[in-house]
Amino acid sequence: MFSAKQQESHPLYYNKITCKRLSDGELLFVCGDSRHLSAAFLHPFLYLSQAMCQNLGDLHVTGPLKDMNFSIPEGGGVRFIYQFTSEPPAVSFRATGEKDGIIDIVPRTGILFLNGSLDRETKAVHRLQVESLDEKGNTVKGPYTVTIYVEDINDNPPEFDQIKYTGVVRQNSRPGKPFMYIHATDRDDPTTPHAQLTYSILHHFPNPYKEMLFQINNVTGAISPSKMGSYYLDPQKQDTFTLVVTVRDMAGMTTNAFTSSADVIITVKESLWKAPPTIRIQENSTQVHPVNISQVHSNEPDVIYDIFEKEKLSRLPFSIDQNGVIYVTEPLDREEKDTYAFFVVTKDNTGELVDKPLQIHILVEDINDNPPVCQRALTVIEVQENEGAGSNIGTLTAKDMDEENTLNSRLRFKIGSQVPAVPASNLFFIQQDTGILQLTSRSLNKRIASNYSLKVLVSDEVFQTICDVQVHVIDINDQIPIFEKSDYYNVTVAESLPVGTVILEIQATDGDEPGTGSSYIIYQMKEGDPNNTFIIDTDSETNRGFVKVNKALDFEATPVYNLVISATNPEPLVLGVQYNSSSLTLFKVFVTNVDEPPVFHKMVYKGEVSEDIPVNTLVMTVEAYDPEGDTVRYSLKGDVRKWLRIDSTTGQIYTASTLDREQEETYTVEVVASELTQKSKTTFILHLRDVNDNPPLLAMDYPPFFCHPLSGGERAFIQADDADEQWWYSTFTFSLADDMNTRNNWEISKVNATHAYLSPKHANFEEKVYNVPVIINDNGKPPLERKVNLEVNICKCSSEKSCFIEVQREHSWPSTGQAIGILIGVLLIIGRSLFLG
């Protein structure tokens, strides 16, 4: 409280205070009794007066006593809040409540003020009761509630809840999956940016890579491996990292935000999430299934384990429980499938993958559960009767479905029996491990026994199978083929005889066993046919030979063939026996001349010229000769356009008239070569190269129209085309004729390389047909131009926006003129839909 003397001298005790700022910036306080007090800074209470006037100008901050709320920023020291005015008989004011030694009121003047700084973090709301008193101290008005809300300012830095943090991360942990959290608090108002915190990593020790191995969620403070960290974290290389993490208030958006930091020590441990080595499971297990075969462990707790098939199977005989234990659910059969591969995955409760999928490999181990199987039901072997002891005569093959290159599939062979057992019971031997059959002696004689049946025992460690082998004793090739004739003399044939014609039948005989390689006869031209003009086929049952023409005969090239024919066997002759003259025969072929047609050097002649070459230009020379040497003359056939002529003696072909590619781009004629009695033909194809000799034209089936009256903005679609060949794409330019009337009424605008819009320039058109002169240029070399008078109809339109031509209706069929009118209307409707639709 103030003393009476202080109350008399202090400006806060005047009945009413306003403040003004003089021109020189000095503050002047104007009190109720008009006394002026200078804003000197000598007296400490004048701070209140100055504070009251700061930034207020002529604003009055006074009012009658009532319930009021004030929001005042914390800090700031001594300041004026408000001045309550009194009405008689009130002469003073009294404030009670949560003043906390900071908030008070001047009794005489009613000025509510702060004599210190508010602190929101100490107290956010102050509630006071203010009342007015009379001379005797009795209450006149009130008490009224005055509530002061302390506004927050950013005056508290954030603080971590720990000086140092420690965490553990597993190798190969999923990127972005948090393994620890850091947390900081800020005493400022949590509803304001002053307490909105953002986290970041300031330093990373060590940091061997360009990118950080760890990342932090800037809102939650969750620390997780980055993509780089998920891949590179390895306790064998670096098992400890130190992160310097920071927290900033003001959401980190301003440079003057408060920042605090803390160290995070991270230990890298070996990943628990590892694929087991290849799991080996013995096939056809008799254990009670399911059987535990392995287990995997996630780096994360409370995950859901699942199996994901790598290959599509009718069933996958494996499962996994929620402890990561892998089971085989049924006995496996290696012969059905010897390996399996699948993935084990972990998921969180939302179904998202937690760890990288692990590939599990299963190898099914073999047991000896399959007997040997004979490759053939009956193995047949042929052996000549003169084969010597130790000769390999064949191989018995068998197979075991058990795993290859193991004892389970190792096979052993043994002869169980031989029928007949003559001239001895052990004529054959089989190698134990290979199944190769051999002769024990030179004892086979077809006359004693032509066939032997062997029972061969094939066994593995557990099973035994009997395979049947039949040995055929065949005659040795000790007889040579002998021709029935040593000379078949000659035959005369025309050179025009078709290929494949039989010209002679020959016969030789062989005394060896029929139906074997020792008796089958092969006929060949031994001499006289270097070009294989003839060929000989053999009847396998009779050994009769058929001499045929293999290539076209030519009297002019070879008029006579002196042939020597040999007869041999596919089976080698036995030692001491050789082919001789009895296996040879002679044969002469005379070829007679036939008048043949001329022969062209080419089957087809092709040429290429520009369509604008002059008449009488040489375009091709064809050549033909007559095998008999007669004179050849040439002519053309099929020259329907009369574009060509040919010199009958030289075969030179010239242009006979102007060519036109637009009529026919590829022109084909026949060239006929004639001698006295024979003719032959060939084809001449002439390709015409294009030149720019056709001006462009409008490609429109129906004329454009506009509906009368015009409303503005109408346009018609027009298109140009060119009969010349377009190597890449057509490009046309459109313009209007250079006359005043046309340019005043119409305009043309390009749409693309081939289309343009024609538009009326005003709406003052009559109902009639207008001729609009349009000029079109192409992009040829040289460019060509065409002027087209385009008929444009300005007409009344139906409700469907189609040009309408009225036709008088009668009680009879329409007249010819009416029919034409209807047809024109239909055509205009079609034109409208084509060009404006």
Number of C-alpha atoms within 10 A of each C-alpha: 9 12 8 9 8 12 17 13 11 16 23 26 20 20 18 20 23 19 20 17 16 9 7 6 8 12 20 19 22 18 18 14 10 11 10 12 14 11 15 14 10 8 9 10 14 18 19 20 23 19 16 24 24 14 10 14 12 11 11 15 16 16 12 11 22 15 14 11 12 15 13 16 15 20 16 12 14 20 22 22 21 17 24 23 20 23 13 11 13 20 20 25 28 19 22 16 14 17 15 10 9 14 24 22 25 20 20 22 22 31 27 20 20 20 16 14 15 26 18 21 14 8 13 15 16 17 14 19 17 22 23 28 21 17 11 8 13 13 17 18 17 16 19 16 19 20 17 19 19 21 17 24 17 19 17 17 18 24 20 17 12 12 10 13 18 13 15 14 24 22 22 23 27 22 19 18 17 18 18 17 15 22 16 20 17 20 16 21 18 13 9 13 17 25 24 20 26 20 25 19 21 12 14 17 12 13 13 10 10 7 11 18 22 22 20 21 17 18 14 14 22 18 23 23 26 21 18 15 22 21 15 16 24 18 16 9 9 14 16 16 17 17 19 16 19 23 30 28 26 19 18 20 11 10 9 11 20 21 18 15 20 21 18 22 16 19 16 19 18 16 17 15 20 18 17 13 10 12 15 13 19 15 20 16 14 9 9 9 12 15 17 14 14 16 15 18 17 22 21 18 8 13 21 20 23 17 20 14 15 12 10 7 9 6 7 17 14 18 18 20 13 12 14 20 16 23 18 19 16 17 18 18 17 21 14 8 11 16 14 18 15 18 16 21 21 25 16 15 9 6 10 10 16 20 21 16 18 18 19 20 17 18 17 20 18 21 18 18 17 18 21 24 18 19 13 13 10 13 18 15 17 13 20 16 19 17 18 15 15 14 14 15 16 17 17 23 16 19 16 20 17 21 18 12 8 11 13 21 23 17 22 20 26 17 21 12 15 19 13 15 13 15 12 12 11 14 18 20 17 21 15 14 12 14 21 16 21 19 20 15 15 14 17 24 17 16 9 12 16 16 18 18 18 20 17 22 18 27 21 19 13 11 14 17 16 18 24 16 21 17 18 18 22 21 21 22 24 17 19 24 26 23 20 14 15 16 14 14 12 16 12 12 16 15 20 16 17 14 14 14 13 17 15 16 14 18 18 24 19 22 13 19 15 13 10 15 17 26 26 24 27 20 24 18 21 14 13 16 14 9 8 11 16 22 18 20 16 18 12 13 9 13 20 18 22 18 20 19 19 17 15 13 22 17 18 13 9 12 16 15 16 14 18 18 20 24 26 22 20 13 14 14 17 13 8 6 12 11 16 12 10 16 21 23 23 17 17 17 17 17 22 17 16 15 13 16 22 25 19 19 12 12 10 14 18 13 14 13 15 14 19 16 15 14 14 15 14 17 16 18 15 20 17 23 18 19 16 15 9 13 14 23 20 23 17 21 12 11 14 10 13 12 16 22 18 20 14 16 12 14 22 16 23 19 19 17 16 15 23 17 20 15 10 12 16 13 20 18 16 17 24 21 27 23 19 11 8 13 17 16 21 19 18 21 16 18 18 21 15 19 17 19 19 17 18 25 20 19 13 15 10 17 17 24 26 25 18 18 15 17 11 12 10 17 20 20 18 23 18 21 18 20 15 18 17 13 7 6 10 17 17 24 19 22 18 18 16 11 9 8 10 17 17 11 15 15 15 19 14 16 12 12 15 20 19 21 19 22 18 21 17 14 14 13 15 13 14 12 14 15 13 19 18 19 20 20 20 26 16 18 9 9 14 15 16 15 17 17 13 17 15 18 20 20 21 20 17 12 8 8 13 22 27 20 18 11 14 9 10 8 5 6 9 15 12 9 10 16 13 13 18 17 13 16 18 16 16 21 21 16 20 21 11 16 18 15 9
